[in-house]
């Protein structure tokens, strides 16, 4: 906000971070001594099951970004901020009005990388966002070791997370959900330590982890609810009313401090929109922003409801764990937009049995409660699979702990769990081979060639960047509004990308009126996906409640505006780029 997004500031920030890391390692008295005995085959396989997905995700993260949300805001917003050197509001970019704490890591990475080249800055952003993946796995492994699990079973817990295709996809796509999972797991670890007798240090860790989680996404509020309940339960178990009041005060103060740490993002949202919850819960606390209105808020709720299928009945919720294990498809909202794999379902009976026999210690019990609570919250809200990552990380720890508690030899069940991760590993490998990010990451494939085969509209973006004048303004219609790779001014609706066109076509009496509206908005060119727009069976311009003649007239007006009376610069069976006369 004060113009400090500069390379020199990034270098100073990195130096401070490295210095603090050195102090932390020094205080921890890290020892690099060898293990008392060499790892057996099982432990080495568990280690390989962690290293393989992490390595493949690292390669994917270094490739030019192609993931939808990343191109819309995760990296598009930092690019806009660095262009002016400050955190600014980007018009029409609705996610830019929400918490964006994790993206800040990518901002500093991009600044440092740009000291070498723009491509290096892009790769550095991906590397910074990828770093949350190995950090999360290290926390899961470390917590498992703290609970007495051997190296092999602890690595199995990490492998359960690493082998989930959704985790690999998020790590390589520069999404922020692994950052949220990391901080939520750290918050539950701190709460578990405090609940089992920990002191002020655990409360300090709880406050920091909760604050950082809230700064990543509002979804952290789900964890806050259970963390508050854990604080009250610890206070209730205290010896005496005075001791209980003291514990309750300390716990609530830690949670309040965590909320305070995460609050600047929500205060910013409040100032910009009139609601700290924007764009969620419009009925509870409505907000306003350029490019957003009440109708789109209702459409947004319906959009989120489609994940996992809509409508959902009792049987759908009952079978949800089984469906998650056996189904799931990449980029298909009805099937959660990604893949979880069968490993977590295979481990769930072990957790149930260990809980029934009371063989899980208190900390693992709290982790189990956290995982179950976050799963229930997710099931009743937007079932986007990557939002489930905090629960999966906690559940992986509990599954490994249950396997160790139930078997005389912890390695027996851990081996079975490790075998269950094979399906996820194969899916990850198939996705990696299909995406083929290795060549571009190594520099043997040109960036434009990689983006052309990954993004079907990219040749049009390249044409816009290379041929249109710098003062041209392009209206993006049904092309995902992925603005990171676009180097010209643009307008476009977020998420509902044909909303304005649909409204204008319904209100306007002719193509000339549509053209006048576009010109008044400063639009000079149009990039539209026309194959769906002009198909009467699929077009959003067709209103089934209106007469057929009116719908045909709407399609004719739109075609005249976009094609017949515009100068077509390039077109194919799917996209069209035209200049307004």
C-alpha positions as CSV (number, residue, x, y, z in Angstrom):
1,X,0.0,0.0,0.0
2,X,3.0,2.3,0.5
3,X,4.9,1.4,-2.7
4,X,7.4,-1.0,-1.2
5,X,7.0,-3.8,-3.7
6,X,10.6,-3.2,-5.1
7,X,13.5,-5.6,-5.7
8,X,15.7,-3.9,-3.0
9,X,13.0,-4.4,-0.4
10,X,12.6,-8.0,-1.5
11,X,16.3,-8.6,-1.0
12,X,16.2,-7.0,2.5
13,X,13.1,-9.1,3.4
14,X,14.8,-12.3,2.2
15,X,17.9,-11.5,4.2
16,X,15.8,-11.0,7.4
17,X,13.9,-14.2,6.7
18,X,17.1,-16.2,6.3
19,X,18.5,-14.7,9.4
20,X,15.5,-15.6,11.5
21,X,15.6,-19.1,10.0
22,X,19.2,-19.4,11.1
23,X,18.3,-18.3,14.6
24,X,15.5,-20.8,14.7
25,X,17.7,-23.7,13.7
26,X,20.3,-22.6,16.2
27,X,17.8,-22.4,19.1
28,X,16.4,-25.8,18.1
29,X,19.9,-27.2,18.2
30,X,19.3,-29.3,15.1
31,X,21.5,-32.4,15.0
32,X,22.3,-34.1,11.7
33,X,23.6,-37.3,13.2
34,X,22.9,-40.5,11.5
35,X,20.1,-42.9,12.6
36,X,21.1,-45.6,15.0
37,X,20.3,-48.2,12.3
38,X,19.8,-48.0,8.6
39,X,16.3,-47.7,7.1
40,X,14.7,-50.9,6.0
41,X,12.9,-51.5,2.7
42,X,9.6,-50.3,4.0
43,X,10.9,-47.0,5.3
44,X,12.8,-46.4,2.0
45,X,9.6,-47.1,0.1
46,X,7.6,-44.7,2.3
47,X,10.3,-42.1,1.8
48,X,10.1,-42.6,-2.0
49,X,6.3,-42.3,-1.9
50,X,6.8,-38.8,-0.5
51,X,9.7,-37.7,-2.6
52,X,8.1,-38.7,-6.0
53,X,5.0,-36.5,-5.8
54,X,7.0,-33.6,-4.3
55,X,9.5,-33.8,-7.1
56,X,6.9,-33.9,-9.8
57,X,5.0,-31.0,-8.2
58,X,8.2,-28.9,-8.0
59,X,8.7,-29.4,-11.7
60,X,5.1,-28.4,-12.5
61,X,5.4,-25.4,-10.2
62,X,8.4,-24.1,-12.3
63,X,6.4,-24.2,-15.5
64,X,4.5,-21.2,-16.8
65,X,1.1,-21.1,-14.9
66,X,-2.0,-22.5,-16.6
67,X,-4.4,-23.2,-13.7
68,X,-7.7,-21.3,-13.9
69,X,-7.7,-19.6,-10.5
70,X,-4.0,-18.9,-10.7
71,X,-4.4,-17.0,-14.0
72,X,-7.4,-15.2,-12.7
73,X,-6.0,-13.9,-9.5
74,X,-3.4,-15.9,-7.6
75,X,-0.6,-14.7,-9.9
76,X,-2.6,-12.1,-12.0
77,X,-3.0,-9.8,-8.9
78,X,0.6,-9.9,-7.9
79,X,1.6,-9.0,-11.5
80,X,-0.7,-6.0,-11.3
81,X,0.6,-5.0,-7.9
82,X,4.2,-5.2,-9.0
83,X,3.4,-3.0,-12.1
84,X,2.6,-0.1,-9.7
85,X,4.8,-1.2,-6.8
86,X,2.0,-1.4,-4.3
87,X,-1.1,-3.4,-3.2
88,X,-3.9,-1.9,-5.2
89,X,-7.5,-2.8,-6.0
90,X,-7.8,-4.3,-9.5
91,X,-11.3,-3.4,-10.9
92,X,-13.6,-6.3,-11.7
93,X,-11.3,-8.8,-10.0
94,X,-13.6,-10.0,-7.2
95,X,-11.2,-12.4,-5.5
96,X,-8.8,-9.5,-5.1
97,X,-11.1,-8.2,-2.4
98,X,-10.6,-11.2,-0.2
99,X,-7.8,-12.4,2.0
100,X,-4.6,-12.9,0.0
101,X,-2.0,-13.6,2.6
102,X,-0.5,-16.6,0.9
103,X,0.0,-14.8,-2.3
104,X,2.3,-12.4,-0.5
105,X,5.0,-15.1,-0.5
106,X,4.7,-15.3,-4.2
107,X,5.0,-11.5,-4.5
108,X,8.4,-11.5,-2.9
109,X,9.5,-14.5,-4.9
110,X,8.5,-12.8,-8.1
111,X,10.3,-9.7,-7.2
112,X,13.5,-11.6,-6.5
113,X,13.2,-13.7,-9.7
114,X,12.7,-10.6,-11.8
115,X,16.2,-9.5,-10.9
116,X,17.2,-12.2,-13.5
117,X,14.3,-12.2,-16.0
118,X,10.4,-12.0,-16.1
119,X,10.4,-15.8,-16.7
120,X,12.5,-16.3,-13.6
121,X,10.1,-14.2,-11.6
122,X,7.2,-16.3,-12.9
123,X,9.0,-19.5,-11.9
124,X,10.0,-18.0,-8.5
125,X,6.3,-17.3,-7.8
126,X,5.5,-20.9,-8.5
127,X,8.4,-22.1,-6.3
128,X,7.3,-19.9,-3.4
129,X,3.8,-21.3,-3.5
130,X,5.0,-24.9,-4.0
131,X,7.1,-24.6,-0.8
132,X,4.0,-25.0,1.3
133,X,3.7,-28.6,0.1
134,X,7.0,-30.0,1.6
135,X,6.4,-27.8,4.7
136,X,3.0,-29.4,5.2
137,X,4.5,-32.9,4.8
138,X,7.3,-32.0,7.2
139,X,4.7,-30.9,9.8
140,X,2.6,-34.1,9.4
141,X,5.8,-36.2,9.7
142,X,7.1,-34.3,12.6
143,X,3.9,-34.4,14.6
144,X,3.7,-38.1,14.0
145,X,7.2,-38.6,15.3
146,X,6.3,-36.5,18.4
147,X,3.5,-38.9,19.1
148,X,6.0,-41.8,19.2
149,X,5.5,-43.2,15.6
150,X,8.6,-44.7,14.0
151,X,10.2,-43.2,11.0
152,X,8.4,-45.6,8.6
153,X,4.9,-45.0,9.9
154,X,5.5,-41.3,10.2
155,X,6.6,-41.2,6.6
156,X,3.5,-43.2,5.7
157,X,1.4,-40.3,7.2
158,X,3.2,-37.9,5.0
159,X,2.8,-40.2,2.0
160,X,-1.0,-40.3,2.5
161,X,-1.0,-36.5,1.9
162,X,1.6,-36.4,-0.8
163,X,-0.1,-39.2,-2.8
164,X,-3.5,-37.4,-2.9
165,X,-3.7,-36.2,-6.5
166,X,-5.5,-33.0,-5.3
167,X,-2.5,-32.1,-3.1
168,X,-0.1,-32.6,-6.0
169,X,-2.3,-30.5,-8.3
170,X,-2.5,-27.6,-5.8
171,X,1.2,-27.7,-5.2
172,X,2.0,-27.4,-8.9
173,X,-0.7,-24.9,-9.8
174,X,0.3,-22.1,-7.4
175,X,-3.0,-22.5,-5.5
176,X,-3.1,-21.4,-1.8
177,X,-4.9,-24.4,-0.2
178,X,-1.8,-26.1,1.0
179,X,-0.8,-23.0,2.8
180,X,-4.2,-23.0,4.5
181,X,-3.7,-26.7,5.4
182,X,-0.3,-26.0,6.8
183,X,-1.5,-23.3,9.2
184,X,-4.6,-25.2,10.2
185,X,-2.6,-28.3,11.1
186,X,-0.2,-26.1,13.1
187,X,-3.1,-24.5,14.9
188,X,-4.5,-27.9,15.9
189,X,-1.1,-29.1,17.0
190,X,-0.7,-26.1,19.2
191,X,-4.2,-26.5,20.6
192,X,-3.6,-30.2,21.2
193,X,-0.3,-29.4,23.1
194,X,-2.0,-26.7,25.2
195,X,-5.0,-29.0,25.9
196,X,-2.6,-31.7,27.2
197,X,-0.7,-29.4,29.5
198,X,1.3,-27.1,27.3
199,X,2.0,-23.5,28.4
200,X,2.3,-20.1,26.9
201,X,4.5,-21.2,24.1
202,X,1.7,-23.4,22.7
203,X,-0.8,-20.5,23.0
204,X,1.6,-18.2,21.1
205,X,1.9,-20.9,18.3
206,X,-1.9,-21.2,18.3
207,X,-2.4,-17.5,17.8
208,X,0.2,-17.2,15.0
209,X,-1.0,-20.3,13.2
210,X,-4.7,-19.2,13.4
211,X,-3.9,-15.7,12.3
212,X,-1.9,-16.9,9.3
213,X,-4.7,-19.4,8.4
214,X,-7.3,-16.6,8.4
215,X,-5.0,-14.5,6.3
216,X,-5.0,-17.2,3.6
217,X,-8.8,-17.9,3.3
218,X,-12.0,-17.3,5.3
219,X,-12.4,-21.1,5.3
220,X,-10.1,-21.0,8.4
221,X,-13.2,-19.9,10.3
222,X,-14.3,-23.5,10.3
223,X,-11.2,-24.4,12.3
224,X,-11.8,-21.5,14.6
225,X,-15.1,-22.9,15.8
226,X,-13.6,-26.2,17.0
227,X,-10.5,-24.5,18.4
228,X,-12.8,-22.3,20.6
229,X,-14.6,-25.4,21.8
230,X,-11.3,-27.1,22.7
231,X,-10.4,-24.0,24.8
232,X,-13.6,-24.2,26.7
233,X,-13.2,-28.0,27.3
234,X,-9.7,-27.5,28.6
235,X,-11.0,-24.8,31.0
236,X,-13.9,-27.0,32.1
237,X,-11.4,-29.8,33.0
238,X,-9.4,-27.5,35.3
239,X,-9.2,-28.0,39.0
240,X,-11.2,-25.3,40.6
241,X,-13.2,-22.4,39.2
242,X,-10.3,-19.9,39.4
243,X,-8.0,-22.1,37.5
244,X,-10.7,-22.8,34.9
245,X,-11.3,-19.0,34.5
246,X,-7.6,-18.4,34.1
247,X,-7.3,-21.1,31.4
248,X,-10.4,-19.9,29.6
249,X,-9.1,-16.3,29.6
250,X,-5.7,-17.4,28.3
251,X,-7.2,-19.6,25.5
252,X,-9.7,-17.0,24.4
253,X,-7.0,-14.4,24.4
254,X,-4.9,-16.5,22.1
255,X,-7.8,-17.1,19.7
256,X,-8.6,-13.3,19.8
257,X,-4.9,-12.5,19.0
258,X,-5.1,-15.0,16.1
259,X,-8.2,-13.2,14.8
260,X,-6.4,-9.9,15.2
261,X,-3.4,-11.1,13.2
262,X,-5.7,-12.1,10.3
263,X,-8.0,-9.1,10.5
264,X,-6.2,-6.6,8.3
265,X,-7.4,-8.4,5.2
266,X,-11.0,-8.4,6.3
267,X,-10.8,-4.8,7.3
268,X,-9.5,-4.0,3.8
269,X,-12.5,-6.0,2.4
270,X,-14.8,-4.1,4.7
271,X,-13.5,-0.7,3.6
272,X,-13.6,-1.6,-0.1
273,X,-17.0,-3.4,-0.2
274,X,-18.9,-2.5,2.9
275,X,-18.8,-6.1,4.2
276,X,-15.8,-8.0,5.7
277,X,-17.5,-11.3,4.5
278,X,-17.8,-10.2,0.8
279,X,-18.7,-11.9,-1.4
280,X,-20.0,-14.6,0.9
281,X,-23.3,-14.4,3.0
282,X,-24.9,-11.6,1.0
283,X,-28.1,-12.0,3.0
284,X,-26.3,-11.7,6.3
285,X,-24.0,-8.8,5.4
286,X,-24.3,-7.5,1.9
287,X,-21.4,-5.8,0.1
288,X,-20.9,-3.9,-3.1
289,X,-18.1,-3.9,-5.7
290,X,-17.5,-2.9,-9.3
291,X,-18.6,-5.9,-11.4
292,X,-20.7,-7.5,-8.6
293,X,-24.4,-7.2,-7.6
294,X,-27.1,-9.0,-5.8
295,X,-28.0,-11.2,-8.8
296,X,-24.4,-12.4,-9.2
297,X,-24.2,-13.0,-5.4
298,X,-27.2,-15.4,-5.8
299,X,-25.6,-17.0,-8.9
300,X,-22.4,-17.4,-6.9
301,X,-24.2,-19.5,-4.2
302,X,-25.7,-21.7,-6.9
303,X,-22.3,-22.0,-8.5
304,X,-20.8,-23.3,-5.3
305,X,-23.7,-25.7,-4.8
306,X,-22.9,-27.6,-8.0
307,X,-19.7,-29.0,-6.7
308,X,-20.3,-32.7,-5.9
309,X,-23.6,-32.6,-7.6
310,X,-26.8,-30.7,-6.9
311,X,-29.3,-31.3,-5.4
312,X,-27.7,-33.5,-2.7
313,X,-29.9,-35.9,-0.7
314,X,-29.2,-37.9,2.5
315,X,-27.9,-40.8,0.6
316,X,-25.3,-38.6,-1.2
317,X,-23.9,-37.4,2.1
318,X,-23.9,-40.9,3.5
319,X,-21.9,-42.3,0.6
320,X,-19.7,-39.2,0.2
321,X,-16.5,-40.9,1.6
322,X,-16.9,-43.8,-0.7
323,X,-17.7,-41.6,-3.7
324,X,-14.7,-39.4,-2.9
325,X,-12.4,-42.5,-2.8
326,X,-13.6,-44.1,-6.1
327,X,-14.7,-41.1,-8.1
328,X,-13.5,-37.6,-8.8
329,X,-12.4,-36.0,-12.0
330,X,-10.0,-33.2,-12.8
331,X,-11.7,-29.8,-13.7
332,X,-15.2,-31.3,-13.5
333,X,-17.2,-29.5,-10.7
334,X,-19.8,-32.2,-10.4
335,X,-17.1,-34.6,-9.4
336,X,-15.3,-32.2,-7.0
337,X,-12.9,-30.9,-9.6
338,X,-10.1,-33.2,-8.6
339,X,-9.2,-36.7,-7.2
340,X,-8.7,-37.8,-3.6
341,X,-7.9,-41.5,-4.0
342,X,-8.8,-44.5,-1.9
343,X,-6.1,-44.3,0.8
344,X,-8.0,-42.2,3.2
345,X,-11.1,-44.4,3.0
346,X,-8.9,-47.5,3.6
347,X,-7.6,-45.9,6.7
348,X,-10.8,-44.7,8.2
349,X,-11.9,-48.1,9.7
350,X,-8.6,-48.2,11.5
351,X,-9.4,-44.8,13.1
352,X,-12.9,-45.9,14.1
353,X,-11.5,-49.0,15.7
354,X,-8.7,-47.2,17.5
355,X,-11.2,-44.7,18.9
356,X,-13.6,-47.4,19.9
357,X,-10.8,-49.1,21.9
358,X,-9.5,-45.8,23.1
359,X,-6.1,-46.5,21.8
360,X,-5.4,-43.0,20.4
361,X,-3.7,-40.5,22.7
362,X,-5.2,-37.1,23.5
363,X,-3.3,-35.2,20.8
364,X,-4.3,-37.7,18.1
365,X,-7.9,-37.6,19.4
366,X,-7.9,-33.9,18.9
367,X,-6.5,-34.3,15.4
368,X,-9.2,-36.8,14.6
369,X,-11.9,-34.4,15.9
370,X,-10.4,-31.7,13.8
371,X,-10.3,-33.8,10.6
372,X,-13.9,-35.0,11.2
373,X,-15.2,-31.6,11.9
374,X,-13.6,-30.0,8.9
375,X,-14.9,-32.8,6.7
376,X,-18.4,-32.3,7.9
377,X,-18.1,-28.5,7.4
378,X,-16.8,-29.1,3.9
379,X,-19.6,-31.6,3.1
380,X,-22.2,-29.1,4.0
381,X,-20.6,-26.2,2.1
382,X,-18.9,-25.9,-1.3
383,X,-17.5,-29.3,-2.0
384,X,-14.4,-28.2,-3.9
385,X,-12.0,-31.0,-3.2
386,X,-8.9,-28.8,-2.6
387,X,-10.8,-27.1,0.3
388,X,-10.7,-30.4,2.0
389,X,-6.9,-30.4,2.3
390,X,-6.7,-29.3,5.9
391,X,-8.9,-32.2,6.9
392,X,-6.9,-34.7,4.9
393,X,-3.7,-33.6,6.5
394,X,-5.1,-34.1,10.0
395,X,-6.7,-37.4,9.0
396,X,-3.5,-38.7,7.5
397,X,-1.8,-38.2,10.8
398,X,-4.6,-40.0,12.7
399,X,-4.7,-42.9,10.3
400,X,-1.0,-43.5,10.7
401,X,-1.4,-43.2,14.5
402,X,-4.3,-45.6,14.5
403,X,-2.3,-48.2,12.4
404,X,0.5,-48.0,14.9
405,X,-1.8,-48.3,17.9
406,X,-3.7,-51.3,16.6
407,X,-0.9,-53.6,15.5
408,X,1.7,-55.3,17.6
409,X,4.1,-54.4,14.8
410,X,3.2,-50.9,13.5
411,X,4.8,-51.6,10.2
412,X,2.2,-54.3,9.2
413,X,-0.7,-51.9,8.8
414,X,1.5,-49.1,7.7
415,X,2.6,-51.3,4.8
416,X,-1.0,-51.8,3.8
417,X,-1.7,-48.1,4.0
418,X,1.4,-47.4,1.8
419,X,0.1,-49.9,-0.8
420,X,-3.2,-47.9,-0.8
421,X,-1.4,-44.8,-1.9
422,X,-0.3,-46.5,-5.1
423,X,-3.5,-45.5,-6.9
424,X,-3.0,-41.8,-6.1
425,X,0.6,-42.1,-7.2
426,X,-0.4,-43.5,-10.6
427,X,-2.9,-40.7,-11.1
428,X,-0.3,-38.1,-10.3
429,X,2.1,-39.7,-12.8
430,X,-0.5,-39.8,-15.5
431,X,-1.4,-36.1,-15.0
432,X,2.3,-35.2,-15.0
433,X,2.9,-37.1,-18.3
434,X,-0.2,-35.5,-19.8
435,X,0.7,-32.0,-18.8
436,X,4.4,-32.5,-19.7
437,X,5.8,-29.5,-17.8
438,X,9.4,-30.9,-17.7
439,X,10.6,-29.6,-21.0
440,X,9.5,-26.0,-20.5
441,X,10.8,-26.1,-16.9
442,X,14.2,-27.1,-18.2
443,X,14.1,-24.5,-21.0
444,X,14.0,-27.0,-23.9
445,X,10.4,-26.1,-24.9
446,X,9.6,-22.4,-25.7
447,X,7.2,-20.8,-23.2
448,X,4.7,-19.9,-26.0
449,X,4.7,-23.4,-27.3
450,X,3.9,-24.8,-23.9
451,X,1.1,-22.3,-23.3
452,X,-0.4,-22.9,-26.7
453,X,-0.8,-26.7,-26.0
454,X,-2.1,-26.1,-22.5
455,X,-4.5,-23.1,-23.1
456,X,-6.6,-23.3,-26.2
457,X,-7.2,-19.6,-26.3
458,X,-3.5,-18.6,-25.8
459,X,-2.9,-18.0,-29.6
460,X,-5.5,-15.3,-29.4
461,X,-3.8,-13.7,-26.4
462,X,-0.5,-13.8,-28.2
463,X,-2.2,-12.1,-31.2
464,X,-3.6,-9.4,-29.0
465,X,-0.3,-8.8,-27.3
466,X,1.7,-8.6,-30.5
467,X,-0.7,-6.8,-32.9
468,X,-3.2,-4.7,-31.0
469,X,-2.3,-1.1,-30.1
470,X,-1.4,-0.5,-26.5
471,X,-4.5,1.6,-25.9
472,X,-6.8,-1.1,-27.1
473,X,-9.3,-2.5,-24.6
474,X,-10.5,-6.1,-25.1
475,X,-13.8,-7.4,-23.8
476,X,-13.4,-11.1,-22.7
477,X,-16.5,-13.2,-23.0
478,X,-16.6,-16.8,-22.0
479,X,-12.8,-17.3,-22.3
480,X,-12.2,-17.9,-18.5
481,X,-11.0,-14.3,-18.0
482,X,-7.5,-15.6,-17.4
483,X,-5.8,-12.3,-17.5
484,X,-2.3,-13.0,-16.4
485,X,-1.0,-13.7,-19.9
486,X,-2.8,-10.7,-21.4
487,X,-0.7,-7.5,-21.9
488,X,-3.5,-5.2,-23.0
489,X,-6.3,-3.5,-21.0
490,X,-9.4,-5.6,-20.7
491,X,-12.9,-5.7,-19.2
492,X,-14.8,-8.8,-18.3
493,X,-17.2,-10.3,-15.8
494,X,-15.7,-12.4,-13.0
495,X,-16.9,-16.1,-13.0
496,X,-20.1,-15.4,-14.9
497,X,-18.3,-14.2,-18.0
498,X,-21.3,-13.5,-20.2
499,X,-23.4,-11.8,-17.5
500,X,-23.0,-8.2,-19.0
501,X,-23.5,-9.4,-22.6
502,X,-26.6,-11.3,-21.7
503,X,-28.1,-8.3,-19.9
504,X,-27.2,-5.9,-22.7
505,X,-28.6,-8.2,-25.4
506,X,-31.9,-8.5,-23.5
507,X,-32.1,-4.7,-23.0
508,X,-30.8,-3.5,-26.4
509,X,-33.1,-3.1,-29.4
510,X,-30.3,-3.6,-32.0
511,X,-26.7,-4.4,-32.7
512,X,-26.0,-0.7,-33.1
513,X,-27.2,-0.1,-29.6
514,X,-25.0,-2.9,-28.3
515,X,-22.0,-1.4,-30.2
516,X,-22.7,2.1,-28.7
517,X,-22.8,0.7,-25.2
518,X,-19.5,-1.1,-25.7
519,X,-17.9,2.0,-27.2
520,X,-19.1,4.0,-24.2
521,X,-17.4,1.5,-21.9
522,X,-14.1,2.1,-23.8
523,X,-14.2,-1.3,-25.5
524,X,-12.3,-1.5,-28.8
525,X,-12.1,-5.3,-29.4
526,X,-13.9,-8.5,-28.5
527,X,-12.6,-12.0,-27.7
528,X,-15.5,-14.4,-27.4
529,X,-16.1,-18.1,-27.3
530,X,-18.8,-18.4,-29.8
531,X,-19.4,-22.1,-30.2
532,X,-21.6,-22.2,-27.1
533,X,-22.9,-18.6,-27.2
534,X,-24.5,-19.1,-30.6
535,X,-25.8,-22.6,-30.0
536,X,-29.6,-22.3,-29.2
537,X,-29.5,-25.5,-27.2
538,X,-26.7,-24.2,-24.9
539,X,-26.6,-20.4,-25.2
540,X,-27.1,-18.3,-22.1
541,X,-28.8,-15.8,-24.3
542,X,-31.7,-18.1,-24.7
543,X,-34.4,-17.7,-22.0
544,X,-36.7,-20.7,-21.9
545,X,-39.4,-18.6,-20.2
546,X,-39.5,-16.2,-23.2
547,X,-41.1,-16.8,-26.7
548,X,-39.0,-18.6,-29.3
549,X,-39.2,-15.6,-31.6
550,X,-37.7,-13.4,-28.9
551,X,-34.9,-15.8,-28.3
552,X,-34.1,-16.0,-32.0
553,X,-34.0,-12.2,-32.1
554,X,-31.5,-12.1,-29.2
555,X,-29.2,-14.5,-30.9
556,X,-29.4,-12.5,-34.1
557,X,-28.6,-9.3,-32.3
558,X,-25.6,-10.9,-30.6
559,X,-24.3,-12.4,-33.9
560,X,-24.7,-9.0,-35.7
561,X,-22.8,-7.3,-32.9
562,X,-20.0,-9.8,-32.5
563,X,-19.6,-11.1,-36.1
564,X,-21.6,-9.5,-38.9
565,X,-21.0,-5.8,-38.1
566,X,-17.5,-6.2,-36.5
567,X,-14.2,-6.7,-38.2
568,X,-13.1,-10.3,-37.5
569,X,-9.3,-10.5,-37.0
570,X,-9.2,-14.2,-36.3
571,X,-11.7,-17.0,-35.8
572,X,-11.9,-20.8,-35.5
573,X,-14.5,-23.3,-34.5
574,X,-14.4,-22.1,-30.8
575,X,-13.0,-18.5,-30.5
576,X,-13.4,-15.3,-32.3
577,X,-11.4,-12.0,-32.0
578,X,-13.0,-9.0,-33.6
579,X,-12.5,-5.2,-33.7
580,X,-15.5,-2.9,-33.2
581,X,-16.2,-0.6,-36.1
